[in-house]
Amino acid sequence: METTLIYSVPFGCSFAAIAALEWSGLPYRLARVEARDPASKQHPAFLAINPLGQTPALLTRAGTPLLESMAILLHLAAHAPDSGLGFAQGTPEYDRLNSVLSFLHTTFHAAFMPAFQASCAAPDDARAAVWREMAVDKVNKSLAHLERLLAGRAWLASAAAPSIADAYLAATARWAQPLQLASLADYPHVARVLAALEQDPGIRFAHAIEDGLPATGQGGFLGHVALDQLALPAG
């Protein structure tokens, strides 16, 4: 069976896995979860694959569920060794990739959480302002670190082409300005890489998928599958 990625909209970090799948050339299908629709998030087939109800979730070619963005991205890179998505384990390049991706998946992603929490707070909840202040501080510190990492480099982990780290950067850094947490103009290296990524066909494909627009991939996209039609893991 082909790989199937369960992704969520809007603005999910599963965006990174969609782009990485396009770059990988591997055959795959997509299954869509509407994050604002409780019925979609609590669909029995989805919960059978990930009882936490979180995306992304991957059904591998063997039909085994694989959860968490970092694990999924590393899996895709390992199964597409000629794609340039990753590097051989044990090499200095792999160490840098793993370090940068870990930072994005933990510190950078988590920096936005207080702002998301504040957006869900009641209008009279005084904690919301504190949460937003925390998010502004954490996001800007993280962007400053990314700015240092990108100084003199075309991409986060590779000199030749975007890697899975850049895919995850594209998925998460796009939250900063709409949430009014930071101005990317203050981080020219980050802004430069994000602008280059926005011109990439795989990133454009991922945007079209999220937006529900007609999307013709240049990779191995085989179309969408409904949640009801997912091949559920045994047991």
C-alpha positions in Angstrom: 0.0 0.0 0.0 1.1 3.6 -0.5 1.9 6.0 2.3 -1.0 8.1 3.6 -0.6 11.3 5.5 -3.4 12.7 7.7 -3.1 16.4 7.9 -5.1 19.2 9.4 -6.2 22.7 8.4 -6.0 25.6 8.8 -2.3 26.4 9.3 -1.3 23.0 10.6 2.3 22.0 11.1 1.4 19.0 9.0 2.1 21.4 6.1 5.7 20.4 6.4 5.0 16.8 5.8 2.9 17.6 2.7 5.8 19.6 1.2 8.3 16.9 2.2 6.2 14.2 0.5 6.1 16.2 -2.7 9.9 16.7 -2.6 10.4 13.0 -1.8 8.9 11.6 -5.0 7.3 8.8 -3.0 3.8 7.7 -3.9 1.3 8.9 -1.3 -2.3 9.9 -0.5 -3.7 12.6 1.8 -6.5 12.5 4.3 -7.9 15.8 5.5 -9.0 16.7 9.0 -10.7 20.0 9.7 -9.3 21.2 13.0 -12.3 23.4 13.7 -14.8 20.6 13.1 -15.2 18.4 16.2 -16.6 15.6 14.2 -13.6 15.5 11.9 -11.1 15.6 14.9 -13.0 12.8 16.7 -13.6 10.6 13.6 -13.2 7.0 14.8 -10.9 6.1 12.0 -8.6 9.0 12.8 -8.6 8.1 16.5 -7.8 4.5 15.7 -4.6 5.8 14.1 -3.8 8.5 16.7 -5.9 8.3 19.9 -4.7 11.8 20.8 -6.5 13.2 17.8 -3.4 15.2 16.6 -1.9 15.7 13.2 0.2 14.9 11.3 -0.2 11.2 11.4 1.3 8.9 8.8 0.2 5.4 7.7 3.4 3.9 6.3 3.5 1.6 3.3 3.4 -1.3 5.8 0.2 0.1 7.3 1.9 1.1 10.6 0.9 4.4 12.2 3.8 6.9 12.7 3.1 10.0 14.8 4.8 13.3 15.5 6.1 15.7 12.8 9.8 15.1 13.6 9.5 11.3 13.3 7.4 11.5 10.1 9.9 13.9 8.4 12.9 11.8 9.3 11.0 8.7 8.1 10.3 10.4 4.7 13.9 11.5 4.4 15.2 8.0 5.1 12.8 6.4 2.6 13.8 8.9 -0.2 17.6 8.9 0.2 18.2 10.4 -3.3 15.8 13.3 -2.7 18.2 15.5 -0.7 15.6 15.7 2.2 18.1 14.4 4.7 21.5 12.9 5.3 23.1 9.6 6.3 22.9 9.0 10.0 26.3 9.5 11.7 27.5 12.2 9.4 28.1 15.9 10.5 25.3 16.9 8.1 22.9 14.6 9.8 23.9 15.9 13.2 23.2 19.5 12.1 19.8 18.5 10.5 18.8 16.6 13.6 19.8 19.5 15.8 18.0 22.2 13.8 14.9 20.0 13.3 14.8 19.3 17.0 14.9 23.0 17.8 12.1 23.7 15.4 10.0 20.9 16.7 10.4 21.7 20.3 11.6 25.2 21.2 10.2 27.1 18.2 6.9 25.3 17.9 6.3 25.6 21.7 7.1 29.4 21.6 3.8 30.0 19.8 1.6 28.0 22.3 1.0 30.8 24.7 -0.4 32.9 21.9 -2.7 30.2 20.8 -3.8 29.8 24.4 -4.4 33.5 24.6 -6.5 33.5 21.4 -8.9 30.9 23.1 -9.2 32.9 26.3 -12.4 34.7 27.4 -12.3 38.5 26.7 -12.1 39.3 30.4 -9.3 36.7 31.1 -6.4 38.8 32.4 -4.0 36.0 31.8 -4.3 36.4 28.0 -2.0 39.5 28.0 0.6 37.6 30.0 0.4 34.7 27.6 0.9 36.9 24.6 3.8 38.7 26.2 5.4 35.3 26.8 4.8 34.3 23.2 6.3 37.5 21.8 9.5 37.0 23.9 9.9 33.3 23.1 9.1 33.7 19.4 11.6 36.5 18.9 14.3 34.7 20.8 13.8 31.7 18.6 13.8 33.8 15.4 17.0 35.4 16.5 18.6 31.9 16.9 17.3 30.9 13.5 18.8 34.1 12.1 22.2 33.1 13.5 21.8 29.6 12.0 21.1 30.9 8.6 23.8 33.5 8.4 25.9 32.7 5.3 23.8 29.7 4.4 21.2 29.1 1.7 19.2 26.6 3.8 19.0 25.5 7.4 20.8 22.1 6.9 21.9 21.8 3.3 23.8 24.0 0.9 22.2 22.5 -2.2 18.4 22.3 -1.6 15.7 22.6 1.0 15.6 19.8 3.6 12.9 18.5 5.9 14.1 21.3 8.3 13.2 24.0 5.9 9.8 22.4 5.3 9.1 22.6 9.0 10.4 26.2 9.1 7.9 27.1 6.4 5.1 25.4 8.3 5.8 27.2 11.6 7.4 30.6 10.9 4.3 31.6 9.0 2.5 31.9 12.3 4.6 34.8 13.6 3.2 37.8 11.7 -0.6 36.8 11.6 -0.4 36.4 15.3 1.4 39.7 15.6 4.2 38.2 17.6 7.2 39.3 15.5 8.1 41.1 12.3 10.1 38.9 9.9 11.7 42.1 8.5 13.7 42.1 11.7 15.2 38.8 10.7 16.5 39.2 7.1 18.1 35.7 6.8 14.9 34.0 8.0 12.8 36.2 5.7 15.1 35.5 2.7 14.8 31.7 3.2 11.0 31.9 3.7 10.7 34.0 0.5 12.7 31.4 -1.4 10.6 28.6 -0.1 7.4 30.4 -1.1 8.6 30.1 -4.7 9.2 26.4 -4.4 6.7 24.1 -6.3 6.4 21.8 -3.3 5.6 24.6 -0.9 3.1 26.1 -3.4 1.5 22.6 -3.7 1.2 22.3 0.1 -0.5 25.8 0.2 -3.0 24.7 -2.5 -3.8 21.5 -0.6 -4.4 23.4 2.6 -6.6 26.0 0.8 -8.7 23.3 -0.9 -7.6 24.5 -4.3 -6.9 22.3 -7.3 -3.4 21.0 -6.8 -1.3 19.2 -9.3 1.8 17.7 -7.7 5.2 17.2 -9.3 5.8 14.2 -7.0 3.9 11.1 -6.2 0.6 12.5 -5.1 -2.2 10.0 -5.8 -5.1 12.1 -4.5 -7.2 12.3 -1.3 -8.8 9.5 0.6 -11.7 10.0 3.0 -11.2 9.2 6.7 -13.9 6.4 6.3 -11.7 4.8 3.7 -8.4 4.7 5.7 -6.8 1.3 6.1 -6.8 1.0 9.9 -3.9 -0.6 11.7 -4.4 -4.2 13.0 -5.3 -4.6 16.6 
